[in-house]
C-alpha cells in the first residue's frame, strides 16, 4: 500500500533530525567503548573496568564463596580470581518454585596477545629482550613495529610484614618493540616467503645492553643472581625495576607476575567523519 511505501521510504531515508540523533548516540557509545578499552590491556584490567561500570549502574558486588541474599529486581555481580566477572538481574516476578527461566550472554575478558614467560630473560646482539609466548589465535604479523606496553597482575611479599598482596599493573608507556628487518636486508622472494616464527621473531626488545649497563651504574644496582628460582634470576632487572616502580615496591618483593603485552597506542576514532573505531583489543 502507499502507507507502507511511505513508511519504508522514511526508514530508508531518515530526516536530518533522526540522523543527527543517531550520530550523537553512536558517538556517545563509541566514547564509552574507547574509554573502556583504554583502561584494559589484560583480563584483570577488563574485569576491573567492568566492575566499575556495573557499580555505576547500580549493581551490588557479591563475595565469591559467601552466602548470598538476593531480592527480586536486584542487580548483582561477582568476580572470580580477578579474571572473570558474572553479573545478573533477578526478575521482578522470579519464583524459585515456578518454572522461571533465564537469559544468558557471554563474552571474553581476554584477547589474543603476547604473554610474559615465567623465564623471560633473553639477550641477543647487544639487546635485552623479553621472552614471550603467544596467547590465543592472534594476527601476529600485526605486532611488528608497534610501540608496546604491558598490563597484568603481580604478586608481592612485603619485606617487613611478610604479607602477600595482589596488585594490578598497567604500563602504557611504549617500553618494548618487535622490529621488522629493514627492506634492503631481504630479497623480494624472502619477503614474500616470510612466515612468523613465534620462537624467533616475536621476542620484543626492551633496551640495549649498553644503556642498561649505564643505568645500573648510576643507580648502584646489585648484580642479580645467576641461578636459582629467584624472580631476579628469571627476568631482566630492568624489567623488574620498571614493574616495581609502577606498583610501589622493591624488585626483590615481586614473587610472581602474569603480564600481557599490549599496543601502547590508545584506541581512537578514525575516518574523515570519525565514523570508525581503531582499537587494539
WORALIN-V380316 format. One record per helix or strand of 3 or more residues. SS is the DSSP state (a for helix, b for strand). FROM is the first residue (numbers start at 1). LEN is the number of residues. If there is no record, write none. Layout:
BEGIN
SS,FROM,LEN / SS,FROM,LEN
END
This chain:
BEGIN
a,2,11 / a,16,22 / a,43,14 / b,60,3 / b,75,6 / b,84,6 / b,113,12 / b,127,9 / a,140,4 / b,148,10 / b,164,14 / a,183,3 / a,188,6 / a,198,4 / b,205,4 / a,209,11 / a,231,4 / a,237,11 / a,251,3 / b,254,10 / b,268,3 / b,276,3
END
